[in-house]
Structure formats: C-alpha cells, structure tokens
Amino acid sequence: MRKILISGASRGIGKAIALKLLKEGHSISLGVRKKENLINTPLDPKKNDPRKFILHNYDALDKKSAEKWIKETVKTFTSIDTIIHCAGIIKRTNLLFNDDEIQDIEHLWKVNVLGPWVLTKKAWNYLKISKSGRIIVLVSMSGKRSKGNLASYSMSKFALMSLCQTMRNEGWEKGIRVTAISPGWVNTDMAKEITNFPKDEMTQPDDIARICSNLLELPNSSIPFEIALNCKLEISN
C-alpha cells in the first residue's frame, strides 16, 4: 500500500481518485483549499481512520501551505511515496487579451505550473527515499495541442507537460516514475458549459481514477510516461 498526497481532491477527478484509492486501502493525504467542502462526505475525516487519512489545507499559491501539508503527512504516515497532482484552474484568456487580464495569466501560471512544481520539490526527498516513487500529473489534452483560442490555459498546460518531462529525467535514476495523464473533455465542473457534446459520452472521473489505481500497481519497469485519452476523435494536421 502506498502513502499518497493528492491535491485538488475536493471535487471532480481528484475526488474520484481519492475515493478509489482510499477504498483500496492506501494511506491518503488530501490537500484542499476548503476542507469544509468535504464535511459529511465519504472524505470527511470523521468517517475515516486517522492513521490512514488526512485532510489538510493546501493552496497552490502558498508555498508554506505545501510545507505544512507535507510535514503533517510525514508526521502521521512516516513517509510519502506518491504525489497525484489534480489541482488546477481554467481561464478563458485569448491571445489578444485585455490589459486587465494579465492577472488571469499570472494566476494560471502560479496554480497550474508553479503549484505542482513547488509541491514536488518539497516532497522530492521522500519520493527518492522510497526508491519507487510515483508522480502522476493531470495535465490535459491542452498540454499536447492548442485548440481554439484559450492561449493562456494551453500555455500553462504545455509548460506543465514540460515540467513532467524534467521530473522524469531528474527522478529516473532515483526510482521515481512520472506519468502525465492528458484527457480531453472530462465530465466535471470544468466542462459544465459544454453543450455540444453529451456529458455521458465524455471521459468520466471514475475512469481516470481506475487508470491511477492501475499505475500504482505496476513495477518501475512498466510505467508509461504519458497517457493520452480523448472522448472525441481528433485528426492531426
């Protein structure tokens, strides 16, 4: 069984992953911005074994919150061998953005790129000690191709994919394996405004949770770096 940090687990993909892995018996430490959102849910600390379940405040914009989260997790679990990065935001900032939208671009950069970068850095030594560390990052199909006019969101996801590649390079000889999961449309709040594609035909959060579960069962010799999945056919140019 693994000792896992999961960011962005209060809803959507992160929540589905947390529920799946908790049910399978892993020790789970969730980092969320608003702990109250999980009260009276299956991820309420009162409903789980405190020796194997932690709910901690985590803000991707706050480096100190990452340090506190990791410190509290190690205090309870004694170690960390897995990080699953699910925290992320979307902003619909175009290439020719308005002057007052520069803050949206900076916000995307800090949450989608610097957030997982800092959290990984702070937990790196623990991943290294385990000799079979795992880092799973929910990137996006927008980290593989730029489609439409969401310039800032795609920029942040391309950068996140690059960061995943460097994590893999730096961690390989230390036994750390990295997987970037790049889904297209997933039936979460981020896709709630999509009206031209049925929600039940989108990739479902539980599907991605099963993928993560399978990744954690594989040996170091068989970990894929990238898993791209899409609910729609896309023809490359």
PAMAR-903141 format. One record per atom (N, C-alpha, C): x, y, z. Coordinates in steps of 0.001 Angstrom, whole numbers, padded with zeros to 6 digits, always signed. Example, Ala and Ser with C-alpha at 12.3 -4.5 7.8 and 13.67 -1.06 7.14 Angstrom:
<nodes>
+013190-005690+007800 +012300-004500+007800 +013200-003300+007800 +012850-002250+007080 +013670-001060+007140 +012900+000030+007870 
</nodes>
This chain:
<nodes>
+000835-001203+000000 +000000+000000+000000 +000871+001256+000000 +000406+002273-000689 +001183+003492-000831 +000711+004596+000114 +001585+005601+000253 +001305+006771+001081 +001292+007970+000146 +000092+008510-000075 -000164+009340-001243 -000644+010738-000876 -000046+011742-001512 -000556+013108-001490 -001425+013304-002729 -002614+013860-002549 -003476+014189-003688 -003919+015634-003542 -003567+016459-004514 -004022+017858-004494 -005311+017988-005299 -006104+018986-004968 -007331+019243-005725 -008340+018121-005630 -008524+017584-004426 -009383+016409-004272 -010775+016734-003734 -011155+017991-003729 -012462+018332-003173 -013596+018079-004160 -013251+017856-005443 -014294+017594-006436 -013664+016963-007685 -014511+016581-008610 -014065+016144-009922 -013110+014965-009919 -012079+015072-010747 -011125+013982-010933 -010398+013653-009635 -009921+014669-008933 -009182+014439-007697 -010003+013708-006657 -011258+014068-006537 -012140+013412-005570 -012369+011949-005945 -012580+011692-007231 -012792+010317-007689 -011564+009453-007420 -010389+010020-007662 -009147+009286-007402 -009004+008995-005912 -009270+009998-005090 -009144+009818-003641 -010081+008722-003140 -011315+008729-003591 -012282+007717-003151 -011841+006317-003574 -011358+006195-004801 -010916+004902-005316 -009728+004354-004524 -008721+005190-004327 -007504+004728-003657 -007714+004499-002165 -008586+005295-001563 -008906+005088-000148 -009606+003743+000042 -010528+003429-000852 -011250+002162-000786 -010310+000978-000946 -009239+001171-001707 -008283+000095-001959 -007287-000092-000819 -007329+000800+000169 -006507+000604+001357 -005243+001431+001440 -005029+002324+000479 -003854+003192+000543 -004028+004244+001638 -002915+004780+002104 -002952+005916+003029 -003026+007182+002192 -004032+008000+002459 -004340+009140+001598 -004258+010442+002384 -003511+011401+001848 -003457+012741+002425 -003947+013727+001369 -005068+014367+001660 -005685+015270+000697 -005341+016714+001014 -004928+017452-000002 -004684+018878+000143 -005742+019656-000609 -006552+020415+000125 -007653+021163-000489 -007692+022582+000054 -008255+023470-000710 -008355+024862-000250 -009424+025044+000819 -010535+024304+000694 -011633+024462+001648 -012028+023096+002195 -011515+022799+003377 -011785+021494+003978 -013272+021289+004245 -013979+022377+004488 -015394+022251+004818 -016215+021655+003677 -015691+021719+002454 -016415+021155+001309 -016520+019634+001367 -015699+019007+002207 -015706+017548+002295 -016354+017028+003575 -016840+017938+004405 -017533+017524+005614 -018849+016840+005229 -019150+015751+005912 -020352+014951+005653 -020340+014277+004277 -019152+014036+003757 -018982+013254+002545 -018124+012034+002906 -017958+011077+001987 -017086+009927+002289 -015639+010316+002582 -015274+011562+002250 -013914+012031+002520 -013850+012940+003743 -014813+012810+004594 -014823+013509+005882 -013868+012764+006831 -012931+013470+007463 -012001+012797+008395 -012702+011993+009482 -013880+012421+009899 -014597+011716+010959 -015069+010333+010505 -015109+010114+009202 -015584+008839+008671 -014439+007909+008279 -013206+008329+008568 -012055+007552+008127 -011038+007372+009248 -010196+006379+009086 -009152+006062+010062 -008093+007166+010040 -007895+007891+011143 -006925+008994+011155 -005487+008546+010935 -005221+007262+011076 -003879+006756+010810 -003610+006604+009326 -004684+006610+008516 -004539+006385+007076 -005201+007457+006227 -005744+008473+006883 -006444+009519+006133 -006200+010879+006762 -005783+011828+005921 -005522+013199+006373 -006224+014164+005420 -006847+015158+005987 -007424+016258+005208 -006751+017538+005670 -006028+018196+004756 -005203+019337+005142 -005445+020505+004192 -005338+021703+004741 -005430+022900+003904 -004236+022977+002964 -004505+023236+001707 -003433+023421+000725 -003875+024443-000308 -003050+025442-000508 -003293+026476-001509 -002080+026507-002423 -002281+026228-003704 -001173+026176-004650 -000425+027494-004754 -001052+028585-004315 -000416+029898-004360 +000450+030170-003134 +000385+029280-002153 +001065+029496-000880 +002110+028405-000654 +003381+028729-000792 +004453+027751-000632 +004463+027164+000779 +004135+027983+001767 +004160+027499+003147 +003099+026436+003394 +001979+026537+002681 +000933+025529+002889 +001398+024171+002381 +002205+024144+001322 +002773+022892+000824 +003699+022282+001871 +004533+023105+002478 +005449+022623+003508 +004689+022056+004712 +003667+022766+005140 +002887+022321+006296 +002157+021017+005990 +001627+020918+004792 +000904+019715+004391 +001830+018488+004395 +002996+018658+003805 +003956+017555+003757 +004425+017179+005165 +004709+018172+005982 +005177+017920+007353 +004137+017145+008149 +002885+017545+008029 +001814+016869+008760 +001613+015444+008251 +001752+015265+006943 +001584+013935+006363 +002685+012986+006817 +003916+013448+006793 +005041+012604+007221 +004933+012295+008716 +004442+013240+009474 +004272+013026+010911 +003320+011855+011171 +002289+011721+010337 +001295+010658+010519 +001669+009375+009789 +002108+009500+008527 +002389+008317+007693 +003846+007853+007786 +004721+008656+008340 +006182+008452+008438 +006908+008641+007113 +006202+008596+005985 +006842+008784+004685 +005802+009148+003631 +006291+009488+002443 +005446+009761+001281 +006113+009081+000088 +005345+008328-000701 +005946+007720-001879 +005226+008055-003187 +004145+008837-003081 +003360+009143-004277 +002745+010538-004172 +002777+011265-005293 +002028+012518-005404 +001140+012427-006623 -000125+012798-006459 -001043+012897-007593 -001522+014343-007662 -001078+015035-008693 -001397+016455-008867 -002695+016611-009658 -003752+017039-008977 -005031+017278-009651 -005479+018735-009574 -004855+019520-008719 -005266+020915-008563 -004969+021690-009846 -005922+022469-010287 -005720+023273-011484 -006923+024166-011728 -006716+025200-012513 -007801+026129-012845 -007810+026378-014345 -008898+026930-014831 -009002+027321-016234 -009437+028777-016329 -008808+029505-017208 -009189+030879-017529 -009294+030966-019044 -010294+031650-019534 -010519+031714-020976 -009884+032960-021590 -008589+033104-021328 -007854+034268-021804 -007344+034031-023216 -007678+034910-024127 -007291+034785-025524 -005877+035305-025760 -005380+035053-026967 -004064+035552-027352 -004008+037070-027248 -005012+037747-027774 -005062+039217-027727 -005880+039626-026505 -005300+039403-025349 -006008+039638-024096 -006113+041127-023771 -007093+041456-022963 -007233+042828-022477 -006182+043103-021419 -005824+044345-021249 -004777+044692-020292 -005103+044233-018876 -006392+044238-018527 -006750+043852-017160 -006804+042331-016977 -006499+041570-018030 -006499+040115-017930 -005118+039530-017658 -004115+040384-017560 -002765+039893-017291 -002718+039143-015958 -003547+039559-015019 -003574+038882-013719 -004126+037461-013848 -005027+037248-014818 -005535+035896-015044 -004438+034974-015575 -003605+035504-016454 -002493+034726-016999 -001516+034369-015878 -001210+035330-015035 -000294+035085-013920 -000879+034068-012942 -002193+034146-012726 -002864+033217-011817 -002761+031785-012355 -003022+031617-013650 -002904+030308-014275 -001495+029748-014119 -000524+030578-014364 +000868+030142-014275 +001206+029670-012864 +000774+030433-011885 +001114+030113-010499 +000422+028838-010015 -000844+028661-010378 -001585+027487-009904 -001239+026247-010703 -001260+026362-012035 -001124+025178-012889 +000313+024702-013066 +001277+025597-012888 +002675+025218-013112 +003506+025310-011832 +003556+026477-011231 +004381+026633-010037 +003851+025811-008864 +002533+025663-008763 +001956+024875-007669 +002495+023452-007639 +002313+022671-008709 +002858+021306-008704 +004378+021262-008661 +005019+022273-009215 +006487+022317-009184 +006978+022412-007740 +006429+023359-006986 +006850+023571-005597 +006497+022365-004732 +005302+021828-004904 +004897+020681-004087 +005806+019480-004346 +006138+019256-005607 +007045+018151-005937 +008421+018382-005333 +008907+019591-005424 +010226+019928-004862 +010261+019648-003361 +009205+020057-002663 +009173+019891-001212 +009100+018418-000797 +008493+017582-001654 +008342+016162-001307 +009400+015278-001952 +010298+015865-002731 +011234+015096-003546 +012079+014097-002749 +012618+014538-001632 +013489+013652-000850 +012748+012416-000348 +011481+012568+000000 +010698+011425+000456 +010435+010459-000698 +010131+011005-001879 +009929+010160-003060 +011208+009394-003390 +012326+010066-003245 +013629+009466-003555 +013951+008339-002579 +013672+008551-001306 +013958+007542-000282 +013195+006251-000550 +011991+006369-001079 +011165+005178-001300 +011716+004275-002390 +012519+004838-003308 +013111+004112-004443 +012095+003590-005439 +010839+003880-005208 +009799+003537-006186 +008720+004626-006146 +009189+005869-006094 +008271+006998-006024 +007431+007127-007279 +006246+007668-007107 +005352+007887-008232 +004865+009343-008219 +004867+009943-009389 +004264+011262-009570 +003289+011139-010739 +002029+011388-010477 +001001+011377-011514 +000459+012797-011638 +000451+013317-012848 +000039+014703-013065 -001119+014740-014054 -002224+015339-013642 -003324+015569-014564 -002983+016790-015397 -002524+016560-016595 -002129+017672-017473 -003372+018133-018227 -003616+017574-019397 -004773+017908-020224 -004379+017676-021662 -005359+017410-022501 -005081+017374-023927 -004595+018742-024401 -004920+019782-023626 -004453+021134-023967 -002962+021308-023705 -002332+020311-023108 -000886+020335-022950 -000165+019629-024082 -000958+019130-025059 -000394+018442-026217 -000652+019195-027516 -001741+019935-027542 -002075+020712-028734 -002906+021924-028308 -002767+023002-029025 -003547+024208-028740 -004723+024230-029702 -005917+024186-029146 -007125+024114-029953 -008028+025274-029581 -008528+025985-030562 -009357+027145-030257 -008489+028330-029870 -008989+029148-028968 -008277+030388-028645 -007957+030562-027163 -007883+029445-026423 -007554+029541-024992 -006036+029609-024826 -005465+030734-025170 -003999+030862-025206 -003360+030640-023840 -003902+031259-022814 -003242+031198-021504 -003354+029812-020881 -004512+029171-021008 -004695+027841-020442 -003765+026839-021126 -003731+026869-022451 -002839+025967-023187 -001381+026225-022834 -001024+027494-022705 +000349+027847-022320 +000728+027179-021010 -000165+027254-020037 +000146+026684-018717 +000245+025162-018784 -000579+024533-019602 -000575+023082-019684 +000615+022565-020503 +001023+023295-021541 +002247+022920-022253 +003440+023012-021304 +003456+024053-020490 +004550+024212-019520 +004527+023082-018497 +003327+022687-018076 +003205+021593-017106 +003714+020277-017708 +003424+020054-018976 +003928+018853-019632 +005456+018868-019687 +006022+020012-019970 +007479+020147-019968 +008046+019850-018588 +007378+020342-017557 +007811+020090-016184 +007772+018589-015886 +006739+017903-016365 +006652+016453-016165 +007845+015744-016798 +008247+016191-017980 +009388+015573-018653 +010666+015753-017847 +010832+016926-017266 +012024+017170-016451 +011973+016384-015151 +010798+016275-014547 +010655+015426-013357 +011088+013998-013670 +010647+013496-014814 +011025+012139-015216 +012537+012025-015368 +013148+012996-016045 +014598+012954-016268 +015362+012983-014952 +014949+013885-014052 +015652+014058-012781 +015429+012872-011836 +014265+012248-011940 +013929+011210-010974 +014239+009795-011397 +014578+009607-012662 +014688+008248-013183 +015669+007376-012404 +016891+007854-012233 +017918+007049-011549 +017635+006902-010061 +016701+007688-009553 +016331+007624-008140 +015102+006745-007922 +014631+006116-008982 +013470+005234-008865 +012139+005941-008924 +012144+007229-009227 +010896+007998-009305 +010352+007905-010733 +009105+007508-010861 +008477+007394-012168 +007330+008399-012277 +007234+009022-013428 +006276+010100-013660 +005321+009702-014782 +004047+009976-014577 +003055+009778-015632 +002224+011043-015782 +002167+011562-017006 +001313+012700-017329 +000047+012167-017984 -001087+012415-017364 -002365+011982-017933 -002993+013183-018645 -003293+012990-019929 -003789+014101-020750 -005162+013770-021323 -006218+014039-020567 -007559+013785-021088 -008089+014972-021893 -009061+014670-022755 -009816+015728-023413 -010937+016147-022476 -012162+016153-022978 -013270+016551-022123 -013563+015487-021075 -013626+015930-019818 -013983+015056-018703 -015248+015622-018069 -016139+014778-017670 -017423+015213-017119 -017250+015745-015695 -016746+016974-015605 -016543+017670-014329 -017106+019090-014458 -016941+019872-013406 -017427+021250-013435 -016771+022071-014541 -015523+021720-014894 -014836+022471-015946 -015531+022336-017299 -016291+021253-017462 -016956+021005-018743 -018449+021333-018699 -018888+021969-017623 -020323+022178-017471 -020911+023120-018520 -020060+023976-019122 -020563+024894-020136 -020583+024290-021538 -020068+023071-021673 -020055+022414-022974 -021438+021837-023262 -022070+022349-024295 -023439+021926-024614 -023527+021147-025922 -022439+021100-026677 -022489+020428-027985 -021931+019007-027955 -021721+018483-026746 -021222+017118-026609 -021831+016514-025355 -022466+015360-025458 -023171+014773-024298 -022218+014469-023138 -022658+014780-021942 -021828+014553-020766 -021544+013062-020547 -022516+012211-020887 -022307+010783-020648 -021361+010153-021662 -021007+010895-022711 -020039+010403-023690 -018637+010960-023425 -018525+011843-022448 -017214+012348-022051 -016484+011300-021224 -015160+011449-021098 -014409+010645-020134 -014947+010969-018741 -015126+009954-017921 -015678+010153-016582 -014553+010159-015545 -014705+010931-014474 -013673+010958-013422 -013310+009573-012893 -014306+008683-012764 -014026+007338-012263 -013117+006553-013206 -013199+006859-014512 -012318+006190-015476 -010862+006556-015201 -010623+007812-014935 -009259+008268-014653 -008789+007725-013307 -009706+007600-012356 -009353+007007-011063 -008865+005574-011247 -009515+004821-012125 -009087+003436-012374 -007707+003405-013021 -007445+004342-013903 -006124+004417-014530 -005051+004654-013470 -005312+005587-012562 -004344+005882-011489 -004117+004659-010614 -005190+003957-010290 -005074+002752-009481 -004177+001727-010175 -004376+001541-011460 -003558+000579-012213 -002097+001006-012258 -001847+002300-012409 -000472+002796-012456 +000275+002463-011168 -000417+002550-010041 +000237+002306-008758 +000552+000837-008525 -000043-000037-009322 +000232-001474-009194 +001392-001922-010073 +001770-001115-011039 +002808-001505-011992 +004210-001324-011408 +005165-002156-011811 +006553-002004-011355 +007242-000849-012075 +008376-000432-011555 +009129+000670-012154 +009455+000433-013620 +009577-000809-014003 +009971-001138-015372 +008843-000992-016379 +007629-000708-015914 +006474-000704-016822 +005575+000520-016670 +006137+001624-016212 +005330+002832-016003 +005344+003688-017265 +004182+003937-017874 +004142+004816-019046 +004354+006267-018635 +005091+007005-019469 +005264+008422-019135 +004001+009207-019418 +003331+008895-020524 +002173+009695-020901 +000996+008803-021252 -000178+009199-020767 -001425+008535-021139 -002348+009612-021695 -002568+009553-022992 -003468+010496-023646 -004794+009793-023904 -005877+010410-023488 -007185+009809-023715 -008171+010889-024120 -009010+010552-025056 -009950+011538-025560 -011272+010867-025877 -012345+011563-025611 -013676+011036-025893 -014120+011388-027308 -013312+012187-028008 -013641+012592-029377 -012458+012283-030292 -012753+011947-031522 -011702+011744-032496 -011136+013081-032925 -009808+013223-032844 -009155+014428-033316 -008184+014046-034432 -008330+014671-035563 -007467+014399-036712 -006314+015395-036707 -005075+014863-036624 -003905+015736-036619 -003657+016289-038011 -003147+017518-038060 -002800+018119-039353 -001451+017574-039822 
</nodes>
